[in-house]
Amino acid sequence: MKASSISAALKTLVAARQPAFIWGAPGIGKSSVVEQLAGSLALALRDIRALLLDPVDLRGLPYVAEGRSKWAIPEFLPADGAGILFLDELNAAPAMVQAAFYQLVLDRRLGEHTLPDGWIIIAAGNRDADRAHTTRMPTPLRNRFVHLEFEVDAQEWSEWAIGAGIRPEVIAFIRFRPQLLSAFDRDANAFPSPRSWEFVSRIVDSGPHASVEHEMFAGTVGTGAATEFSGFLRMFRELPNIDAILLNPSGEPVPDSPAAQYAVASALAHRASDTNFDRICLYLDRMPTEFRVLSVRDATLRDQKIKYTAGYTKWAVQNHHVLA
């Protein structure tokens, strides 16, 4: 399921008060989907890393009151209000810790403590086949969840990346090579994932020295992906100057190769505003339809005011058949 489908399913499960478990490869954004869900529903989010707990941490410590032993409930378990109790990396926890969650997930109780009605449980973890650090989840605990398989989608990631301020070079590269958005390699120290491409964006943003740039990319997404991205980045940096395009949109050359066209379209979308979009449209009109659509959609995702420009109105009328 894509991120949007996972989010829609989780909204239904939250309304139904049904615990859910999100399965997916490392670094694809499982935690981010839950965080965004909590924000969209205006719910508190309490993130519990099960891997860091011992069984006694869940039950709490015993104390004596009026001659009887009681249990001091751990502070991380909510006592009131409403929210999402997120059990991240649940299947990475030891078997005894997972067993301690049985009652909490099914009965919404843990010893003497009852989970408030406004709280819903969502868990996440890596798949056993990924050879990440996992402990096979006992069948009784598995049976307490609705299980959702999370797969990344390059288009949805690109739309998220625009709003998150990811570098246009990285977005353009993923548009050109969507297979490299997530290419999990369980034997490698570094491999492409949505998380690691976000790291690459930060590295590019920091302006690394040319002598170490490629090695830093390789240490983030692996040698193969880094080699392709470094080549794409060199091409990106040699494109027609965006300022020159804005000054002379009808005269500046349009690149021939698809990779360069992806790069120009993304760069223009990154620079677009309601004050220059009319001129950008003059240049886009000289590019193939798919790149015009890509650039306009990305630009309007960044800045909704562009939709009120004369250039966008004219473009929308001419391209209404591709806007659905």
C-alpha positions, 0 to 999 in steps of 0.5 A: 500500500502507498503512503496515502492508502496507509494513511486512509486505512489508519484513519478508518482503524482509528475511528474503529478503535482497532489496533494496526501494525505497519510492515515495511523495509527500513527507512521508508517512512513508517514513523513519518506516516503515523506522525502525519496522521496524528497531526491531521487528526489533531491527536497527541502522539506518544512514541514508545520504542519497544526495543528499549524496554524490559517487561518490568518497564511495562508493568511498573515497579511495585510499592506498598500502600495500606499493607498491600502491594501495588504497581507504579504505572510507567509515565509513558503510558497515557492516563487521560486525553486522546491520542495515538500510542505508537509502538515503534519497532515492536517486533525488534523487542525481545519475546518477553517484552512482546508478550507483555504487550498482549493485554495492552493491545487486545484488552487495552489494559496493563495490570491495574492500568486501563488505557483511556478510551481516547487512545488507539494503538498503532505499531510498526516494524521491519519485515523478517525477510529484511534481516533487520534486527527482529524477533519473530512476533508470537502468533497471539500478538500478531492476531491482535492487529490489522496488518498493513504492508507499506510500499513506497511510491515515487510520485507520492514521495516527490509531492511530500519532498516538495513540501518538506524542502528536499533539494530539487536536484534530489527530487529530479533524480528520483523522478528520473530513476524512481527505482532508486527511491527504495532499493533495500540491500540487507548486506550493505551498510548504506542503501537507497531509501526515502530516509537516506535520500533526505540525508543526501539532500541535507549533504547537498544543502551544506555545500560539501567539497567536491573531493569528498562529495561522492564518498559522502553520497556513497556512504548514504545511499550506497556506491551504485546509487551514489554514482548515478546521482553524482553523474546526474548532479554534474549534469544538473549543475551544467544546465541552462541558467535558470535566471537566464531562462527567466530573462529570455524564456523564448530564446534559451535552449531546451535540453534534448536528453530526458534526464536534463529535461527532468532536471530543468522542469524540477529546477523551474518548479523550485524557482516558480512564484506568482510573479515569474510564472507567466515567463516560466510558462513560455519556456515550458511550452517548448518542452514535451507535455510530460515535463510541462505537467510535472513542473506545473504540478510541482510548482503549484504544490509549493505555492498555491498563489501560482494558480491565480496567475494568467500564465497558469490559467492559460496553461490549464485551458490548453492542457485540461486533458492532462489535469485529471 
